[in-house]
């Protein structure tokens, strides 16, 4: 697939859901909650009132990354123009941070109706964040420190709404205790009166932390040693339906902890300043934090940053344990983690020869041509699996190699994580594919040996790996495996109600699964054919010959109309068809309800599928093209990664384009590295999406 230029229609960033009036969930959060994935709520007063620019934005993004790195999905909650948003985008987060303080309200429970009614913006406090998190179903919330009873609070009656919210809203709050500027003993007494379960986390002697330092001088009723212990407590808490919160106090990392005497002196000095300047009400806490930062010459700010990042890590680990997920998003060789997509397909050792003889054009005439030879890991299923592994984080692959020298070479070229379920067959030769490219980089001939995938990926082998199907959100199947293996794959999809993404691979075998019983093929919910493969699939499903020879060289308007006519014949059979149109781009036929909620494409049910709509995405320009053999597979990997992350449809396509672009500029079918990290990948495809929107017509 050669990409020439960009064109994408505008996309909405959020889904408005009728279930939560005045609340919008980011698609990733909506998908995660729908599929019981671990989510950690994050407040936004740290952005609007807790820290100065640019530390507020930098810290907020780092906190989100900590959550992702430790197995959960971050959901920063804030209010923009009267809309409560669960899962702020990077752009919205930055926009909220840059608003003048007098235009952003510090929102607790009492402030929410006013801010929403007036269409204003606000940063959510612990109390407000708890309310919203509970409304949408988020169980764990990470923050720096909660509010409490103010010093001299027995006289002023200044008690934070955070405490009463903990007494009536069932959300687990992970923090570094009560802010040091408050009366911690009275705060803990108040929480006891409210019936809040308070525990310390991994604290020597069970001492409750006090934000800047590790020892408040008070002991918590309970001490939790591990994320699993905390998850067990939260599981029982939920089962008991107590309708009150849980507070888990995590000591600040020792290397960032402040000297208690010096911090106490700074707090008293800041209190004197507040009194002298007449600061009262909800402005007291942000004023004191800012004054303490000045008095301590920034050391308290660095401590604040360190503790909130550490709390986010612990909260993510607890949320992951509570959901039964692994404590880290990174793949681990010593254990299987749930919710990994599963790929069933071919692994091939690719030998490519690119003619570098500039004096004559290559002819298949038996002559000898000077060529550059390269060796790489290939195979459609394997390529897609490696792409997903590098972009999404982890994946399972069921494939086969022989116990021969080529097999050893192929395994050495593959990530170890992809070898966990690899079949090694002594009786079969490793699949070898020789690709011949002319001096222009166009593929002229492919010679392949594919028998091992027909013989070694058997129904018995697939059934032995049924646990990989059970734990997968999506199964990806290529057409190189046998019809019997396809039947067994679809039977497992039927058993566990899984959607299947089918990569047709080649026009001659693209129709293979559609000769199976319809009650099995209905579980194929997404396909990505080129035009020749699409024609084959239409003929296999309808049983009618298609009197049309696909030709991408015709005028685009004519090509799109011809492709749409074909799609209409089979669109009701799938959630989404991604028809690739060569250097023109891709034409999608998809369920109309998936336009702003792409997670619908992962719906495994087939009854009452909504009508389809089509959308064309023109291919972007890609400079310095090196290799075209793996672009389509990388497109699949990028699209699937964004889909599994709960992105909207346009973002999924943009992610596919960006991944394919990297493959086109790589020597191998799958780049050694797509991006340095998941954030860089997301930033890149969102940049691409903006460019597409700007160039849309």
C-alpha positions as CSV (number, residue, x, y, z in Angstrom):
1,X,0.0,0.0,0.0
2,X,1.6,3.3,-1.1
3,X,0.4,6.3,0.7
4,X,0.3,9.6,-1.3
5,X,-1.7,12.3,0.4
6,X,-3.9,13.0,3.4
7,X,-7.7,13.3,3.6
8,X,-9.8,12.6,6.6
9,X,-13.2,14.0,7.8
10,X,-13.3,15.8,11.0
11,X,-13.7,13.7,14.2
12,X,-15.2,14.2,17.5
13,X,-13.0,13.5,20.5
14,X,-15.6,12.3,22.9
15,X,-18.7,10.2,23.1
16,X,-21.7,11.8,24.8
17,X,-23.4,9.0,26.6
18,X,-27.1,9.3,27.5
19,X,-26.5,7.4,30.7
20,X,-24.5,10.2,32.4
21,X,-26.1,13.6,32.0
22,X,-23.6,16.4,31.8
23,X,-20.7,13.9,31.8
24,X,-18.7,12.9,28.7
25,X,-16.4,9.8,28.7
26,X,-13.3,9.6,26.5
27,X,-13.8,6.5,24.2
28,X,-10.8,4.8,25.8
29,X,-12.4,5.1,29.3
30,X,-15.8,4.0,28.1
31,X,-14.3,0.9,26.5
32,X,-12.2,0.1,29.5
33,X,-15.2,0.4,31.9
34,X,-17.4,-1.6,29.6
35,X,-14.8,-4.4,29.5
36,X,-13.9,-4.3,33.2
37,X,-10.3,-3.1,32.6
38,X,-8.5,-1.3,35.5
39,X,-9.0,2.5,35.5
40,X,-7.6,5.1,37.9
41,X,-9.4,8.4,38.3
42,X,-7.2,11.5,38.7
43,X,-8.3,14.9,39.9
44,X,-7.7,18.2,38.2
45,X,-7.2,20.8,41.0
46,X,-3.5,19.8,40.8
47,X,-3.6,21.3,37.3
48,X,-5.8,24.3,38.0
49,X,-4.9,25.3,41.6
50,X,-2.3,23.0,43.0
51,X,0.9,23.7,41.0
52,X,2.3,26.6,38.9
53,X,2.8,26.4,35.1
54,X,4.5,24.5,33.6
55,X,4.9,22.0,36.4
56,X,1.2,21.4,36.6
57,X,0.9,20.1,33.0
58,X,4.2,18.2,33.1
59,X,3.2,16.5,36.4
60,X,-0.3,15.7,35.2
61,X,1.1,14.0,32.1
62,X,3.7,12.1,34.1
63,X,1.1,10.9,36.5
64,X,-1.0,9.6,33.7
65,X,2.0,7.8,32.3
66,X,2.7,6.2,35.7
67,X,-0.8,4.8,35.7
68,X,-0.3,3.3,32.2
69,X,3.1,1.9,33.0
70,X,1.7,0.0,36.0
71,X,-1.3,-1.7,34.3
72,X,-4.2,0.7,34.4
73,X,-5.8,3.4,32.3
74,X,-5.7,7.0,33.6
75,X,-8.9,9.1,33.7
76,X,-8.2,12.7,34.5
77,X,-11.5,14.4,35.4
78,X,-12.1,18.1,34.8
79,X,-14.8,20.5,33.7
80,X,-14.6,22.5,30.5
81,X,-17.3,24.9,29.5
82,X,-19.8,23.3,31.7
83,X,-19.2,19.7,30.6
84,X,-17.7,17.2,33.1
85,X,-15.1,15.3,31.1
86,X,-13.8,11.9,32.3
87,X,-10.4,11.4,30.5
88,X,-9.1,14.7,29.5
89,X,-7.1,14.7,26.3
90,X,-3.6,16.3,26.3
91,X,-4.9,19.3,24.5
92,X,-7.8,19.8,27.0
93,X,-5.5,19.3,29.9
94,X,-3.1,22.0,28.7
95,X,-6.0,24.3,27.8
96,X,-7.4,24.0,31.3
97,X,-4.0,24.6,32.9
98,X,-3.5,27.8,30.9
99,X,-6.8,29.4,31.8
100,X,-6.4,32.3,34.2
101,X,-7.1,31.3,37.8
102,X,-10.1,33.7,38.1
103,X,-11.8,31.8,35.1
104,X,-11.4,28.3,36.7
105,X,-13.4,27.4,39.7
106,X,-12.1,25.0,42.3
107,X,-15.0,22.5,42.3
108,X,-16.2,20.5,45.2
109,X,-19.7,18.9,45.6
110,X,-21.4,22.2,46.2
111,X,-19.9,23.9,43.2
112,X,-20.7,21.3,40.5
113,X,-24.3,22.4,39.7
114,X,-23.3,26.1,39.5
115,X,-20.3,25.5,37.2
116,X,-22.3,23.2,34.9
117,X,-25.3,25.5,34.7
118,X,-23.1,28.5,33.9
119,X,-21.0,26.7,31.3
120,X,-17.8,27.5,33.2
121,X,-14.6,25.5,33.7
122,X,-13.3,24.0,36.8
123,X,-10.7,21.7,38.5
124,X,-12.3,18.9,40.5
125,X,-11.3,18.5,44.1
126,X,-11.1,15.1,45.8
127,X,-14.8,15.3,46.7
128,X,-15.9,16.2,43.2
129,X,-13.6,13.7,41.6
130,X,-15.0,10.9,43.8
131,X,-18.6,11.8,42.9
132,X,-17.9,11.7,39.2
133,X,-15.7,8.6,39.4
134,X,-18.5,6.8,41.3
135,X,-21.1,7.9,38.8
136,X,-19.3,6.3,35.9
137,X,-18.0,3.2,37.7
138,X,-14.4,4.0,38.4
139,X,-13.4,2.3,41.7
140,X,-9.9,3.6,42.4
141,X,-8.7,7.3,42.6
142,X,-5.2,8.6,43.0
143,X,-4.4,12.0,44.4
144,X,-1.7,13.8,46.3
145,X,-3.3,14.4,49.7
146,X,-6.8,14.8,50.9
147,X,-8.3,17.8,52.6
148,X,-9.2,17.6,56.3
149,X,-9.9,19.4,59.5
150,X,-8.0,22.7,59.4
151,X,-5.7,23.8,62.3
152,X,-8.0,25.5,64.8
153,X,-10.8,23.8,62.9
154,X,-12.6,23.1,66.3
155,X,-13.0,26.9,66.5
156,X,-13.5,27.9,62.8
157,X,-15.4,24.7,61.9
158,X,-13.3,24.7,58.7
159,X,-13.6,21.0,57.6
160,X,-13.0,19.8,54.1
161,X,-15.9,18.4,52.1
162,X,-13.4,15.6,51.1
163,X,-14.1,14.0,54.5
164,X,-17.9,13.8,54.3
165,X,-17.6,12.6,50.7
166,X,-15.4,9.8,51.9
167,X,-18.2,8.9,54.3
168,X,-20.9,8.6,51.6
169,X,-19.3,7.8,48.3
170,X,-17.8,4.3,47.7
171,X,-14.5,5.1,46.0
172,X,-11.1,4.0,47.1
173,X,-8.8,7.0,47.5
174,X,-5.0,6.4,47.3
175,X,-3.0,9.4,48.6
176,X,-0.1,10.4,50.8
177,X,-2.4,11.0,53.7
178,X,-3.8,14.3,54.8
179,X,-2.0,17.5,53.7
180,X,0.6,18.5,56.3
181,X,-0.9,22.0,56.7
182,X,-4.0,20.4,58.4
183,X,-4.8,18.9,61.8
184,X,-4.1,15.3,61.1
185,X,-5.2,13.7,64.4
186,X,-8.6,15.5,64.3
187,X,-9.0,14.6,60.6
188,X,-8.5,10.9,61.4
189,X,-11.0,11.1,64.2
190,X,-13.5,12.7,61.9
191,X,-13.0,10.0,59.3
192,X,-13.6,7.4,62.0
193,X,-16.9,9.1,62.9
194,X,-17.8,9.0,59.2
195,X,-17.2,5.2,59.1
196,X,-14.3,5.4,56.6
197,X,-11.9,2.5,56.5
198,X,-8.4,4.0,56.7
199,X,-5.3,2.0,56.1
200,X,-1.6,2.8,55.5
201,X,0.3,1.1,52.6
202,X,3.7,-0.5,53.1
203,X,4.4,1.8,56.0
204,X,6.8,0.7,58.7
205,X,4.8,0.2,61.9
206,X,1.6,1.1,60.2
207,X,2.3,4.8,60.6
208,X,-0.1,7.1,58.7
209,X,1.8,9.5,56.4
210,X,1.3,13.3,56.4
211,X,2.0,14.3,52.8
212,X,5.5,15.9,52.9
213,X,6.8,13.6,55.5
214,X,6.4,9.8,56.1
215,X,5.2,10.0,59.8
216,X,2.2,12.0,61.0
217,X,2.7,10.7,64.5
218,X,-0.6,8.8,64.1
219,X,-1.1,5.1,63.4
220,X,-3.6,3.8,60.9
221,X,-6.0,1.1,62.0
222,X,-4.6,-1.2,59.3
223,X,-1.5,-1.6,57.2
224,X,-1.5,-3.1,53.7
225,X,1.7,-4.7,52.5
226,X,1.0,-5.3,48.8
227,X,-1.3,-4.2,46.0
228,X,-2.9,-7.6,46.2
229,X,-3.7,-7.1,49.9
230,X,-5.2,-3.8,49.1
231,X,-7.3,-5.3,46.3
232,X,-8.5,-8.1,48.6
233,X,-9.7,-5.4,51.1
234,X,-11.4,-3.4,48.3
235,X,-13.1,-6.6,47.0
236,X,-14.6,-7.3,50.4
237,X,-15.5,-3.6,50.8
238,X,-17.5,-3.8,47.5
239,X,-19.2,-7.0,48.4
240,X,-20.3,-5.6,51.7
241,X,-21.9,-2.6,49.9
242,X,-21.0,-0.2,52.7
243,X,-21.6,2.9,50.5
244,X,-18.6,4.7,52.1
245,X,-15.1,5.3,50.8
246,X,-11.7,3.7,51.7
247,X,-8.6,5.8,52.3
248,X,-5.2,4.3,51.6
249,X,-2.2,6.4,52.8
250,X,1.0,5.8,50.9
251,X,4.2,7.4,52.4
252,X,6.1,9.7,50.2
253,X,9.3,8.0,48.8
254,X,12.0,8.3,51.4
255,X,14.4,10.1,49.2
256,X,11.9,13.0,48.7
257,X,10.6,13.2,52.3
258,X,11.0,16.5,54.0
259,X,12.6,17.2,57.4
260,X,9.6,17.3,59.7
261,X,10.9,20.2,61.9
262,X,11.8,22.4,58.9
263,X,8.5,21.6,57.2
264,X,6.5,22.5,60.3
265,X,8.3,25.8,60.5
266,X,7.5,26.5,56.9
267,X,3.8,25.7,57.4
268,X,3.5,28.0,60.4
269,X,5.2,30.8,58.4
270,X,2.8,30.3,55.5
271,X,-0.1,30.3,57.9
272,X,1.0,33.7,59.2
273,X,1.1,35.0,55.6
274,X,-2.4,33.7,54.9
275,X,-3.8,35.3,58.1
276,X,-2.1,38.6,57.3
277,X,-3.5,38.7,53.7
278,X,-7.0,37.7,54.8
279,X,-7.1,34.4,52.7
280,X,-10.1,32.4,53.6
281,X,-12.3,29.5,52.5
282,X,-11.3,27.2,49.6
283,X,-8.4,29.6,48.7
284,X,-6.5,28.7,51.9
285,X,-5.1,25.4,50.7
286,X,-3.7,26.5,47.3
287,X,-2.3,29.7,49.0
288,X,-0.5,27.7,51.7
289,X,0.9,25.2,49.2
290,X,2.3,28.1,47.1
291,X,3.7,29.9,50.1
292,X,5.4,26.8,51.4
293,X,7.0,26.2,48.0
294,X,8.4,29.7,48.1
295,X,9.6,29.3,51.7
296,X,11.3,26.0,51.0
297,X,12.8,27.3,47.7
298,X,10.9,24.7,45.6
299,X,11.8,21.6,47.6
300,X,8.1,21.1,48.8
301,X,7.0,21.3,45.1
302,X,9.4,18.6,44.1
303,X,8.2,16.5,47.1
304,X,4.6,17.1,45.9
305,X,5.4,15.9,42.4
306,X,7.2,12.8,43.7
307,X,4.4,11.7,46.0
308,X,1.6,12.1,43.5
309,X,3.5,10.1,40.9
310,X,4.2,7.4,43.5
311,X,0.5,7.4,44.5
312,X,-0.5,7.0,40.9
313,X,1.8,4.0,40.5
314,X,0.4,2.3,43.7
315,X,-3.2,3.1,42.7
316,X,-2.6,1.5,39.2
317,X,-1.2,-1.6,40.8
318,X,-4.1,-1.9,43.2
319,X,-6.7,-1.3,40.4
320,X,-4.9,-3.9,38.2
321,X,-5.0,-6.4,41.0
322,X,-8.6,-5.7,41.7
323,X,-9.5,-6.3,38.1
324,X,-7.4,-9.5,38.0
325,X,-5.0,-7.9,35.6
326,X,-1.2,-7.9,35.8
327,X,0.6,-5.3,37.9
328,X,2.4,-3.9,34.9
329,X,1.4,-3.3,31.3
330,X,4.8,-4.5,30.0
331,X,5.0,-8.1,28.8
332,X,6.5,-10.6,31.2
333,X,8.2,-13.8,30.0
334,X,7.4,-15.6,33.2
335,X,3.6,-15.5,33.1
336,X,0.5,-15.0,30.9
337,X,-1.4,-11.8,31.4
338,X,-5.1,-11.5,30.4
339,X,-6.7,-9.4,27.8
340,X,-4.0,-9.9,25.2
341,X,-5.2,-10.0,21.6
342,X,-4.5,-13.4,19.9
343,X,-3.1,-13.8,16.4
344,X,-3.4,-17.1,14.5
345,X,-1.4,-17.2,11.3
346,X,1.7,-17.6,9.3
347,X,5.4,-17.1,10.3
348,X,7.7,-17.0,7.3
349,X,11.4,-16.4,6.8
350,X,11.5,-13.8,4.0
351,X,14.4,-13.6,1.5
352,X,14.1,-10.5,-0.6
353,X,16.1,-9.7,-3.7
354,X,16.0,-6.1,-5.1
355,X,17.5,-5.6,-8.5
356,X,20.1,-2.9,-8.5
357,X,21.0,-3.2,-12.2
358,X,20.2,0.2,-13.6
359,X,21.2,-0.6,-17.2
360,X,18.3,-2.9,-18.0
361,X,14.8,-3.7,-17.0
362,X,14.2,-7.0,-15.2
363,X,12.5,-9.7,-17.3
364,X,11.6,-13.2,-16.1
365,X,13.8,-14.7,-18.8
366,X,16.3,-16.8,-17.0
367,X,19.0,-14.1,-17.0
368,X,21.2,-13.2,-14.0
369,X,20.6,-9.8,-12.5
370,X,22.7,-8.0,-9.9
371,X,20.6,-7.7,-6.7
372,X,20.7,-6.8,-3.1
373,X,19.7,-9.7,-0.9
374,X,18.1,-9.3,2.6
375,X,16.7,-11.7,5.2
376,X,13.9,-10.8,7.6
377,X,11.1,-12.3,9.7
378,X,7.8,-12.2,7.8
379,X,4.4,-13.8,7.4
380,X,1.1,-11.9,7.6
381,X,0.1,-13.2,11.0
382,X,3.5,-12.9,12.5
383,X,3.9,-9.3,11.1
384,X,0.6,-8.2,12.6
385,X,1.5,-9.8,15.9
386,X,4.9,-8.1,16.1
387,X,3.3,-4.8,15.2
388,X,0.6,-5.1,17.9
389,X,3.3,-6.2,20.4
390,X,5.4,-3.1,19.7
391,X,2.5,-0.7,19.6
392,X,-0.1,-2.1,22.0
393,X,2.2,-3.7,24.6
394,X,1.6,-7.4,24.3
395,X,0.0,-10.1,22.2
396,X,-0.2,-13.9,21.8
397,X,0.7,-15.6,18.6
398,X,-0.1,-19.2,17.5
399,X,2.1,-20.0,14.5
400,X,4.5,-22.7,13.4
401,X,8.2,-23.1,12.4
402,X,10.2,-26.2,11.6
403,X,13.0,-27.6,13.8
404,X,15.6,-26.6,11.2
405,X,18.2,-24.0,10.6
406,X,15.7,-21.6,8.9
407,X,13.4,-22.1,11.9
408,X,16.2,-21.1,14.3
409,X,17.0,-18.1,12.2
410,X,13.4,-17.0,12.1
411,X,13.0,-17.4,15.9
412,X,16.2,-15.3,16.5
413,X,14.6,-12.5,14.4
414,X,11.4,-12.5,16.5
415,X,10.7,-11.0,19.9
416,X,10.7,-13.6,22.6
417,X,7.2,-12.7,23.6
418,X,5.9,-14.0,20.3
419,X,7.5,-17.4,20.8
420,X,5.5,-18.4,23.8
421,X,2.9,-20.3,21.8
422,X,5.0,-21.1,18.7
423,X,4.7,-24.6,17.4
424,X,8.0,-26.3,16.4
425,X,7.4,-29.2,14.1
426,X,10.3,-31.7,13.4
427,X,8.5,-33.2,10.4
428,X,7.9,-29.9,8.5
429,X,10.2,-27.3,6.9
430,X,10.0,-23.7,8.1
431,X,8.0,-21.6,5.6
432,X,10.3,-19.7,3.3
433,X,9.3,-16.9,1.0
434,X,11.4,-15.4,-1.8
435,X,10.4,-12.0,-3.0
436,X,11.8,-10.4,-6.2
437,X,11.7,-6.6,-6.5
438,X,12.6,-4.7,-9.6
439,X,14.8,-1.6,-9.5
440,X,11.8,0.6,-8.8
441,X,10.9,-1.4,-5.7
442,X,7.8,-3.1,-7.2
443,X,7.3,-6.8,-6.4
444,X,7.6,-8.9,-9.5
445,X,7.5,-12.4,-8.2
446,X,6.9,-14.3,-4.9
447,X,7.8,-17.9,-4.3
448,X,6.6,-19.5,-1.1
449,X,6.5,-22.7,0.8
450,X,3.5,-22.6,3.1
451,X,2.8,-26.3,3.9
452,X,3.8,-26.1,7.6
453,X,0.9,-23.8,8.4
454,X,-1.5,-26.2,6.8
455,X,-0.1,-29.2,8.6
456,X,1.1,-28.0,12.0
457,X,-1.5,-25.5,13.1
458,X,-4.2,-28.2,13.8
459,X,-7.5,-28.1,15.6
460,X,-5.9,-30.1,18.4
461,X,-3.2,-27.5,18.8
462,X,-5.7,-24.7,18.9
463,X,-7.9,-26.4,21.4
464,X,-4.8,-26.9,23.6
465,X,-4.4,-23.1,23.6
466,X,-8.0,-22.4,24.4
467,X,-6.9,-20.2,27.4
468,X,-5.4,-17.8,25.0
469,X,-8.8,-17.4,23.3
470,X,-10.6,-17.1,26.6
471,X,-8.5,-14.2,27.7
472,X,-8.4,-12.3,24.4
473,X,-10.5,-9.2,23.5
474,X,-10.0,-9.9,19.8
475,X,-8.7,-12.8,17.6
476,X,-6.8,-11.9,14.4
477,X,-6.7,-14.7,11.8
478,X,-4.9,-14.8,8.4
479,X,-5.8,-17.0,5.5
480,X,-2.6,-19.1,5.4
481,X,-3.9,-21.7,7.9
482,X,-6.0,-24.7,6.9
483,X,-9.8,-24.6,6.6
484,X,-9.9,-27.0,9.5
485,X,-7.8,-24.7,11.7
486,X,-10.0,-21.8,10.6
487,X,-13.1,-23.8,11.7
488,X,-11.6,-24.5,15.1
489,X,-10.5,-20.9,15.5
490,X,-14.1,-19.7,14.8
491,X,-15.5,-22.4,17.2
492,X,-13.3,-20.9,20.0
493,X,-14.5,-17.5,19.1
494,X,-18.1,-18.7,19.3
495,X,-17.4,-20.4,22.6
496,X,-16.0,-17.2,24.2
497,X,-18.1,-14.8,22.2
498,X,-15.1,-13.1,20.6
499,X,-14.9,-10.9,17.5
500,X,-12.5,-12.1,14.8
501,X,-10.4,-9.8,12.5
502,X,-9.7,-11.6,9.2
503,X,-6.8,-10.7,7.1
504,X,-7.5,-12.3,3.7
505,X,-3.7,-12.5,2.7
506,X,-4.1,-13.4,-1.0
507,X,-6.9,-13.3,-3.6
508,X,-6.7,-17.1,-4.2
509,X,-7.3,-18.0,-0.6
510,X,-9.3,-15.0,0.6
511,X,-12.7,-16.8,0.4
512,X,-11.5,-19.9,2.4
513,X,-13.3,-19.3,5.7
514,X,-16.6,-18.3,4.0
515,X,-17.2,-21.9,2.9
516,X,-17.6,-22.8,6.5
517,X,-21.1,-22.9,8.2
518,X,-22.6,-19.4,8.6
519,X,-23.0,-19.9,12.4
520,X,-19.2,-19.8,12.6
521,X,-18.3,-17.3,9.9
522,X,-20.7,-14.8,11.5
523,X,-18.0,-14.3,14.2
524,X,-15.7,-12.7,11.6
525,X,-16.6,-9.1,12.4
526,X,-13.8,-7.2,10.7
527,X,-11.9,-7.8,7.4
528,X,-9.2,-5.9,5.5
529,X,-9.2,-7.0,1.9
530,X,-7.6,-5.4,-1.2
531,X,-9.8,-5.2,-4.2
532,X,-8.9,-8.6,-5.6
533,X,-9.5,-10.2,-2.2
534,X,-12.8,-8.3,-1.8
535,X,-14.0,-9.7,-5.1
536,X,-13.1,-13.2,-4.0
537,X,-14.9,-12.8,-0.7
538,X,-18.0,-11.4,-2.3
539,X,-18.1,-14.4,-4.7
540,X,-17.6,-16.8,-1.8
541,X,-20.4,-15.3,0.4
542,X,-23.0,-14.6,-2.4
543,X,-22.2,-17.6,-4.5
544,X,-22.3,-15.4,-7.6
545,X,-19.6,-14.5,-10.0
546,X,-18.5,-10.8,-10.0
547,X,-18.1,-9.6,-13.5
548,X,-15.6,-6.9,-12.8
549,X,-11.8,-6.8,-12.9
550,X,-10.5,-4.5,-10.1
551,X,-8.2,-1.8,-11.4
552,X,-6.7,0.9,-9.1
553,X,-5.5,2.9,-12.1
554,X,-9.0,4.2,-13.0
555,X,-10.2,7.6,-11.9
556,X,-10.8,7.8,-8.2
557,X,-14.5,8.7,-8.3
558,X,-15.1,5.6,-10.6
559,X,-13.0,3.4,-8.3
560,X,-14.9,4.4,-5.2
561,X,-18.3,3.8,-6.8
562,X,-17.2,0.4,-8.0
563,X,-15.9,-0.6,-4.6
564,X,-19.0,0.7,-2.8
565,X,-21.2,-1.4,-5.1
566,X,-19.2,-4.5,-4.1
567,X,-19.3,-3.6,-0.4
568,X,-23.1,-3.3,-0.4
569,X,-23.3,-7.0,-1.3
570,X,-21.7,-8.1,1.9
571,X,-21.6,-5.2,4.3
572,X,-24.4,-6.6,6.5
573,X,-22.2,-9.6,7.3
574,X,-19.5,-7.6,9.2
575,X,-19.1,-4.8,11.6
576,X,-16.4,-3.2,9.5
577,X,-14.8,-3.8,6.1
578,X,-11.5,-2.0,5.4
579,X,-11.0,-2.1,1.6
580,X,-7.5,-1.0,0.6
581,X,-7.3,0.9,-2.7
582,X,-3.6,0.9,-3.4
583,X,-2.1,4.3,-3.5
584,X,-5.5,5.9,-3.3
585,X,-6.1,5.0,0.4
586,X,-8.8,3.0,2.2
587,X,-12.5,2.9,1.9
588,X,-14.3,1.8,5.1
589,X,-17.8,0.3,5.3
590,X,-18.8,0.2,8.9
591,X,-21.8,0.1,11.3
592,X,-23.2,3.6,11.5
593,X,-23.1,3.6,15.3
594,X,-19.3,3.1,15.2
595,X,-18.6,6.5,13.7
596,X,-18.0,8.0,17.2
597,X,-17.8,4.8,19.2
598,X,-15.4,2.4,17.5
599,X,-15.7,-0.1,20.3
600,X,-18.9,-1.2,18.6
601,X,-16.6,-2.9,16.0
602,X,-15.6,-5.3,18.7
603,X,-19.1,-6.4,19.3
604,X,-19.2,-10.1,18.8
605,X,-23.0,-10.3,18.5
606,X,-24.5,-10.4,15.1
607,X,-28.2,-9.8,15.6
608,X,-29.7,-6.4,14.7
609,X,-26.5,-4.9,13.3
610,X,-27.2,-1.3,12.5
611,X,-27.1,-0.1,8.8
612,X,-23.7,0.6,7.3
613,X,-22.1,3.8,6.1
614,X,-18.9,4.3,4.0
615,X,-16.1,6.7,4.5
616,X,-13.0,7.2,2.3
617,X,-9.6,8.0,3.7
618,X,-7.1,9.2,1.2
619,X,-3.5,7.9,1.6
620,X,-0.9,10.3,3.1
621,X,2.3,11.2,1.4
622,X,5.2,9.2,2.6
623,X,8.8,10.3,1.8
624,X,11.8,8.0,1.5
625,X,9.9,4.8,0.9
626,X,12.3,1.9,1.4
627,X,10.1,-1.2,1.5
628,X,6.4,-1.9,0.7
629,X,6.1,-5.5,1.8
630,X,4.8,-4.9,5.4
631,X,2.8,-1.6,5.2
632,X,-0.6,-3.4,5.1
633,X,0.3,-5.5,8.1
634,X,1.5,-2.5,10.0
635,X,-1.7,-0.7,9.1
636,X,-3.6,-3.6,10.7
637,X,-1.4,-3.4,13.8
638,X,-1.9,0.3,14.2
639,X,-5.6,0.2,13.6
640,X,-6.1,-2.7,16.0
641,X,-4.0,-1.1,18.7
642,X,-6.1,2.1,18.6
643,X,-9.3,0.1,18.5
644,X,-8.3,-1.9,21.6
645,X,-7.4,1.3,23.4
646,X,-11.0,2.6,22.8
647,X,-10.2,5.3,20.3
648,X,-12.7,6.7,17.9
649,X,-12.8,5.3,14.3
650,X,-10.9,8.2,12.7
651,X,-8.1,7.8,15.2
652,X,-7.9,4.1,14.5
653,X,-7.4,4.8,10.8
654,X,-4.9,7.6,11.5
655,X,-3.0,5.1,13.8
656,X,-3.0,2.6,10.9
657,X,-1.6,5.2,8.5
658,X,1.1,6.2,10.9
659,X,2.2,2.6,11.6
660,X,2.2,1.8,7.9
661,X,4.3,5.0,7.2
662,X,6.9,3.7,9.6
663,X,6.9,0.3,7.8
664,X,7.3,1.9,4.4
665,X,10.4,3.7,5.7
666,X,11.9,0.5,7.3
667,X,14.2,-2.1,5.8
668,X,12.1,-4.9,7.4
669,X,8.4,-5.7,7.1
670,X,8.0,-4.6,10.7
671,X,10.2,-1.7,11.9
672,X,12.7,-2.5,14.7
673,X,11.0,0.4,16.6
674,X,7.8,2.2,15.6
675,X,8.0,4.8,18.4
676,X,10.0,5.3,21.6
677,X,6.8,4.7,23.7
678,X,3.0,4.6,23.6
679,X,2.7,8.3,24.2
680,X,4.9,9.1,21.2
681,X,2.8,6.9,19.0
682,X,-0.4,8.5,20.2
683,X,1.0,12.0,19.7
684,X,2.1,11.1,16.2
685,X,-1.2,9.7,15.0
686,X,-3.1,12.6,16.6
687,X,-0.9,15.0,14.7
688,X,-1.7,13.0,11.6
689,X,-5.4,13.2,12.4
690,X,-5.2,17.0,12.7
691,X,-3.4,17.3,9.4
692,X,-6.1,15.1,7.8
693,X,-8.8,17.3,9.3
694,X,-7.2,20.5,8.0
695,X,-6.9,19.1,4.5
696,X,-10.4,17.5,4.4
697,X,-12.9,18.7,1.8
